[in-house]
Amino acid sequence: MQKTSTNAGVQDTQDNGMFGVYKDIFKNFKEYSKHVFRKDYFSWLFGQMKSWSKFSWGIILVNLVLQVFTLFISPVSLVAILGFFGANLSVLCVVGISNRASIQGWFGLASVFFIASTAYMTGAYATFVEQLIVYMIFLDIPSILHPSWSEKVIPRNFNGIKDWFKFILFALVAWGILYLIFGLTDDPMLLTDSLALALSMTGVITMLNRYSEQYYFWLANNAVAIAVFLQAYLMGHASPALAISYTLFVLNSLYGLFSWHKEAKNVTKNPD
């Protein structure tokens, strides 16, 4: 994976392996973490939001209005409150991802507590694990630390059918294993819950390797996650807050797919 130089003085290298970004962070953790502690870090971080598109801000605003409305019409409960904060923070996170801004990692990190708590209370144990391990450890923290998120992400496309086969196979095998593992629990949404986790694992891996095709996996994950939280709502275990936010994720994923694919195509044509 190509890395750009940062304030930490990182040199350009190449590592296009599937798990290259994790190896890179582990190897250069001390160097990469320095930029988080620089004096202008937070002003720089929030300054990234100034360049977000009107479409992105529209998604954030629509979600906020819907979430406030949902909170007022839902019975007062801890699950409803947790869902409200988790839904709004998670939308900020995915909008940050489509705009390739480091601040998305912090929004994601903050949303983990609320969504994981909601998932655990509704019996969606695979989603609980998804938040704490897949998103927090393998997406949020690496996105905060890695220089590709700190300065500029250069998207790229899959290299033919071989990459499609590799990642689809990964998703299917992961689904099978996760179905067996969470089958040992009393998860009432086992089929969809385990599939959502498998798709998010695939999405994270493709995202951290800068593939524009990540958004196909995120779209699939969005659709399945909507089913998970709708099931939980119909069972009386949750408010519809997270089902609403995941519905808006679909719009953001479509926007991300278009913008990432377009830029990756331009990079291919003009590699310099």
C-alpha positions, 0 to 999 in steps of 0.5 A, a space after each residue: 500500500 502506498 504511503 504518503 509522507 506525514 509530519 512524522 516524517 514517514 517515507 514512501 513505501 509499497 505494500 499492496 498485500 491484503 493486510 499490509 496496512 496493519 503490518 505497516 501500522 504495527 511496524 511504524 506505530 511509534 512514528 505514526 502516533 506522533 501526529 495525534 499529539 501535535 498542537 494543531 491536531 484537533 483544529 486540523 481534524 475538525 477543519 476537514 469537515 469544511 470541505 465536505 460536500 453539500 450531499 454529505 451534509 444533507 445526509 447528516 441533517 436528514 438523519 438528525 431530523 429523523 432521529 429526533 422525531 424517532 426519539 420523541 415518538 418512541 417510549 422512553 428507554 435506555 435502548 432508545 437513547 443509546 440508539 439515538 446517539 449511536 445512529 447520529 455518530 455512525 452517520 458522521 463516521 460513514 460520511 467521513 469515510 466517503 469524504 476520506 477524512 481522518 475524523 471519521 475514525 473518531 466518530 466511529 470510535 465514539 459510536 462504538 459504545 452506543 451501538 455495541 450497547 444497543 446490540 448487546 441489549 437486543 441480542 444481536 451479538 454478532 453486531 456487538 462483536 462487529 462494533 468492538 472488534 471489526 470497527 473499533 480495532 480494525 477500522 477506527 483506530 487504524 484509520 486514525 493512525 495510518 498516514 493514508 487517512 492522515 493526509 490523502 487516500 489514493 483509491 484504486 480498483 480491483 485488478 480483475 475477476 481474481 480480486 472479486 473472487 478472493 473477497 467474495 470467497 472471504 465473505 462467504 467463508 467468514 459468514 459460515 464460520 460466524 454462523 456456527 460460532 454465534 449459533 452457540 448463543 441465543 441470537 434471535 437474528 442469527 442468519 442476518 446478524 452473522 452475515 452483516 458481520 461477515 460483510 463488514 469484515 470484508 468491507 473493512 479489509 477492502 477499505 483499508 486497502 483503498 479499493 473503490 469496490 469496498 462500497 459494494 460490500 458496504 451496500 450489502 452490509 447496509 441492507 442486511 443491517 437494516 434487516 437486523 435492526 428491523 427484526 429487533 424493532 419488530 420483536 420489541 427489543 429496540 427503537 428504529 433509530 439504527 434501522 433509519 441510520 443504516 438506510 441513510 448509509 445506503 445513500 452514502 455508500 452509493 455516493 462513496 462508490 461513485 466518487 471513489 471509483 471515478 477517482 480510482 479510474 482517473 488515477 489509473 489513467 494519470 498515475 503521476 
